[in-house]
Amino acid sequence: MMNGVSEKPTASLEDYLEAIARLKEHEGRVTVTALSRSVGVKKPSAHYALKKLAEAGLVLHERYGDVDLTPEGARVADEVYRRHKALFSFLTDVLMVDPEIAEQDACSMEHALSRDSIHRLEKFIDLVMQCYPGRPDWEETFNRYVDHGHDARRIKAEMDGES
């Protein structure tokens, strides 16, 4: 609940929640300094975001103290991280995007897609990874199509040895 009204946090505030959850998981505690470094902002910006998140009931933070997520903040952070992982997996494992680029793209996209779209994307990734473990049969065809092709059927036929 933000400002007494149930609404979704902004993309920026979702990024803070995700960063808090990751820092807590990896370092055991979250300080404003670590958070500002993780998000890539100066400490006053992190303090401002924490104030907004605390007002929304998503974090607990007292001046000079550690930062912690409320149960609702943890739920939102987990949802954002789940979306991020699904998008990163799709971009790297299915579309074979460079991981550094995929990380940036997943971070941007995670805020825009609906819960239903993410759910279907997760199911699609599961299907591809279960049915085509390791390197999918279509990977080389896809790479050729991305690099050179306008006619996927012709590329596939050439790779299958057909003329």
Secondary structure, DSSP 8 states (H G I E B T S, - for coil): -BTTB-----HHHHHHHHHHHHHHHHHSS--HHHHHHHHT--HHHHHHHHHHHHHTTSEEE-TTS-EEE-HHHHHHHHHHHHHHHHHHHIIIIIS---HHHHHHHHHHHTTTS-HHHHHHHHHHHHHHHHHS-SS-TTHHHHHHHHHH-S-HHHHHHHHTT--
